[in-house]
Amino acid sequence: MNWIISILIITILILIYSRQRSKTKREQYLTKLRSDWGKPKETTHYNFDLISSYHLATLNNSAFQNISDTTKQDLDLDDVFTFLDRTSSAIGQQYLYHKLHCIKGQSEVRELDDSIDLFIKDEHQRLQVQLLLSSLNHKNVYYYHSLFTSDNMITNNKLKLVGIPV
């Protein structure tokens, strides 16, 4: 009987420790997000093949105009991207890259400005979104868009390939 109580107590202590540890890690990550907000990244390596994959998959979308490769090179858009990149997720990088390479209508630009203003003013909302997106920050995430942009049928094996539990 004593061994059951001992196991129960050990299990409870492990759960309490684990919960406290994850709470501490979350707080440390939130502190890092707050301190890194708006600051340039320290990384100098960008895999533009992966970052641009979402943009290339959505070239036939409803953009008013897409930036041509010649214009992209003339404007050094890859350098502009590396200067502007303050994202905290791979999907964020892909979205920023796409936004830099598409000329949109005024209404979409206003919507984007409104979203930016919201995140500047509401730190809590911004941090919640950053926490959600942080779970999408590994190399397989660069391929997630193909689940939605490709004409191929989505199978369980493809979901497993990009790390989505089935």
Solvent accessible surface area in square Angstrom, and as a share of the most:
residue,aa,sasa,rsa
1,M,162,0.72
2,N,119,0.61
3,W,162,0.57
4,I,88,0.45
5,I,83,0.42
6,S,53,0.34
7,I,95,0.48
8,L,104,0.52
9,I,89,0.45
10,I,98,0.50
11,T,62,0.36
12,I,81,0.41
13,L,105,0.52
14,I,104,0.53
15,L,115,0.57
16,I,103,0.52
17,Y,143,0.54
18,S,59,0.38
19,R,189,0.69
20,Q,105,0.46
21,R,135,0.49
22,S,64,0.41
23,K,124,0.52
24,T,59,0.35
25,K,120,0.51
26,R,105,0.38
27,E,82,0.37
28,Q,117,0.52
29,Y,67,0.26
30,L,11,0.05
31,T,82,0.48
32,K,111,0.47
33,L,10,0.05
34,R,106,0.39
35,S,57,0.37
36,D,64,0.33
37,W,109,0.38
38,G,47,0.45
39,K,116,0.49
40,P,91,0.57
41,K,68,0.29
42,E,172,0.77
43,T,65,0.38
44,T,132,0.77
45,H,143,0.64
46,Y,26,0.10
47,N,62,0.32
48,F,52,0.22
49,D,118,0.61
50,L,34,0.17
51,I,2,0.01
52,S,10,0.06
53,S,25,0.16
54,Y,59,0.22
55,H,8,0.04
56,L,106,0.53
57,A,47,0.36
58,T,22,0.13
59,L,70,0.35
60,N,155,0.80
61,N,57,0.29
62,S,110,0.71
63,A,18,0.14
64,F,160,0.67
65,Q,100,0.45
66,N,48,0.25
67,I,35,0.18
68,S,61,0.39
69,D,110,0.57
70,T,97,0.56
71,T,52,0.30
72,K,42,0.18
73,Q,133,0.59
74,D,111,0.57
75,L,99,0.49
76,D,79,0.41
77,L,14,0.07
78,D,42,0.22
79,D,92,0.48
80,V,54,0.31
81,F,0,0.00
82,T,50,0.29
83,F,140,0.58
84,L,74,0.37
85,D,0,0.00
86,R,84,0.31
87,T,31,0.18
88,S,32,0.21
89,S,4,0.02
90,A,3,0.03
91,I,57,0.29
92,G,17,0.17
93,Q,16,0.07
94,Q,6,0.03
95,Y,102,0.39
96,L,39,0.19
97,Y,6,0.02
98,H,8,0.03
99,K,36,0.15
100,L,41,0.21
101,H,3,0.02
102,C,10,0.06
103,I,75,0.38
104,K,36,0.15
105,G,39,0.38
106,Q,132,0.59
107,S,75,0.49
108,E,59,0.27
109,V,76,0.43
110,R,145,0.53
111,E,113,0.51
112,L,62,0.31
113,D,72,0.37
114,D,95,0.49
115,S,48,0.31
116,I,83,0.42
117,D,63,0.33
118,L,85,0.42
119,F,56,0.23
120,I,112,0.57
121,K,168,0.71
122,D,53,0.27
123,E,78,0.35
124,H,123,0.55
125,Q,78,0.35
126,R,13,0.05
127,L,5,0.03
128,Q,63,0.28
129,V,45,0.26
130,Q,22,0.10
131,L,33,0.16
132,L,131,0.65
133,L,56,0.28
134,S,31,0.20
135,S,82,0.53
136,L,51,0.25
137,N,84,0.43
138,H,81,0.36
139,K,153,0.65
140,N,50,0.26
141,V,0,0.00
142,Y,32,0.12
143,Y,105,0.40
144,Y,28,0.11
145,H,27,0.12
146,S,46,0.30
147,L,18,0.09
148,F,168,0.70
149,T,46,0.27
150,S,44,0.29
151,D,152,0.79
152,N,103,0.53
153,M,158,0.71
154,I,79,0.40
155,T,57,0.33
156,N,87,0.45
157,N,113,0.58
158,K,76,0.32
159,L,39,0.19
160,K,125,0.53
161,L,138,0.69
162,V,10,0.06
163,G,46,0.44
164,I,54,0.27
165,P,125,0.79
166,V,100,0.57
